[in-house]
């Protein structure tokens, strides 16, 4: 299968502290690849390195272009977007205004309508200030904004963390919808969620990949539970 993203020998960290050590992975079009590991394993650092947020060494190639030294905004324009774990809402702006600001390739009305179709709760809150949304609704908004860029690859950092179970199902549906048009690298701690949406998994320990394979097989063999200490 054609490789969308090829990462080889990736090293990254913060200042003199190295977190990732010789990480290599491949992402194919249309796949949902889960990055899993215990707290502090380097999962978020991996996403930041791929997105150009922190310096790195190694090789990152997106659709044949070496993006290792590219800036974050250039990487985004090339088709890779990031949905971070932290809140991304701007105080004072409504849901509609957030969607308008993020709109890049679509007409604003079409983008807002698409977001409301994927997440009906956002459609009911278009004129509400985004900072008043619940945690789950903010995650929905962040995903909707990412999809407006018509990305080839979406990096999602723990979208279901701290979210009510009823909202988790909505987010799972959104991930499945998003994967119809883009590959997804998903950092996810919840094994049930990861198995429900993922096709493949890489498991990190102390900044290194220690296991990889079809996620259902890793789950059935007890590898996920063992490596995650569950």
N, C-alpha and C positions, 0 to 999 in steps of 0.2 A: 504494500500500500504506500501511496505517496506520503512522505513525512512533511507535516506542516511546520513543526518546530523541532529542531535538533539541538540538544544541549550536550556539550562534551567538556569534561574536566573543569567544571565550574567551582571556583573558590570565591567566597565572599564573607564579609563580616563588618565589624564596626571599629574603626580605628585600628589598633594593633590586635584586636580580638578577632580571630578567624572562626566563623560559625559553620560555613559550608566547606566540605572537603571533597574535591574531585567528584562532584555530582554530574552524572550523565543520564539523560532521558530523551525519549522521543514521543512526540504527540502527533497523531494522525488526524486528518479531517473528520469531523463528526463524532469524535470520541469524547467521553467524559472520563478524565483521568484523575483519580483521587490521590492526593498526597497526604499521608497519614503518619502519625508518630506521637510520642508523648510530648507534654509541654517542654519547651526548650530544645526540641529536636532540630529546629531550623526551618520549619515549614513556612512561616511568614517571611523569614529572611530570603528564602528561595523565591517567593513571589516578588519581593522588592528588588532582588537582583535581576530577575527576568525583565522587570518593568523599567529598569534603569534608575531606580530610586537610590540605590547604593552602588559603590564601585565594585567591580568584579574582575576576575581573571578567568580565562577559559574561552569557550566559544559558544555563542548563541546565534543560531541561524533560523530566520523566519522566512519561509517560502523561498529559500535559496539566497536570501540577502543576509549578510553578516551584520547583525544589529548589536554586537557585543559592546561597542563604544557609543551607541546612539543615545541621545537624550530621551527622557520619558515622553515628551510631547511628540517627538519624531516616531518613536515606537508606537504610540497611540494612533498616529495618522497612518501608520503602515498596517494597522488592523488588529493590534493586540491591546485590550483594555483591561483595567483592574477594578474589581469591586472590593475595596479594603474592608477589614473587620471593623474599623472605627467608623463612627458617624461621619457622614459626608454632607450634612445639610447646612445651609446657610441661614443664620437667624434673619427673620423678617421676610424671607421669600416664601411664596406659596408653593404648593405642589406643582401647579401649572407653570409657574415661573422657573422652577427647577428643571422641568422637562423642556421648557423653551430654551433655557441656557445650554442644555446638553445637546440640543438638536443640531445635527450636522449634515446628514445626508437626506433627510426627509423634510417635507413640509411640516410646519409646526402642528397644524391641526391633525394631520395624519399620525404624527408621532404621539400626540396626546391621546388620540383615539386608540392607538395600538396599546399604549400603557394601560388605559382604562379597561381594555378587553382582556389583557393578561391578568391584571390585578383590579377587579371591580371595586375593591375598597378604595383604591386611589382615585378612580373615577368619581366616587362619592365625596372626595375630599380635595378636589382640584383647587378650590379657592381657600383652602385652609393652610395656615402657616406650617411648613414642613417640620419645624422644630417641635410642634405639638403632637406629631404622630407618635404612635407606639414604636417600640424597638423593632418589632416585626414589620411594621408598615414602612419604616425607614429603610430596612433591608430591601423591601419590594421596590421602593423608589430608586435605590441605588442600582438595582438590577435593570429596571426600566430605563434609566439613564444610559447605562452601558449598552443596552441593545439599540439605542438610537444611533449609535455610531456604526451600525451594520458591521460588527467586528468579525474577523476570521477566528480569533481566539480570545476567550474571556478567562481571566484569572479571578477566582472567587475565594475569599478568605473567610472561612467559617460562617457562611450566611445564616445557618440555623442556630448559632450559639445564643443562648438566653432568650429564645423565641418560644412562645406558647405552642404546645403540640398542634393545635388546630391551624396555626399559621405555618408550621413546618410543612404540612401537606401542600399548602399553596406554593411554598418555595420549591418543593420537589417538582411540582407541576411546571413551574416557571423554568427550572433548570432543564427539564425535558424539552420544553418548547424551544428554549434558547439553543439547545444542542442540535436542532434541526438545521440550523444555518451557521453554527460556529462550534468549534471544538472548545472544551472547557477543562481547565485545570482547577480542581476543587480541593481546597484544604478543608477537611471535615473530620471531626472527632467522633461523631456519632456513627457507629458501625452500621446500624440499620439504614440510616439515610444514605451512607456511602454505597452500600450494597444495592439499594433501591435505584440509584441513578448512575452508578459508576460502571464502566466497562473494564477498567484496568486500574491498578494501584501501585504506587511506589511508597515504601515505608522508610522513613528517615529515623536514624538514631545517631545522636551526637554529630549531626551535620553530614552524615553519610547514608547512602542508600544501602539498606541491608536486606531488603526483600523487594521483589517486583513480580507481577503476574496478573492474570485475570482475577478480578476482585472476588467474584463468586467462588472461585477455586481456593483462594487464600482464606476466605471466610469458612468454607466447608472443611478445610484442613485445619482450622483452628489457629492459623498463622496470625491473623489480624488480632485476635483476642490475646494471644501470647505476647506479641510484640507491643501491644498497647497496654498490657498489664490489666486486662479486664477479667 
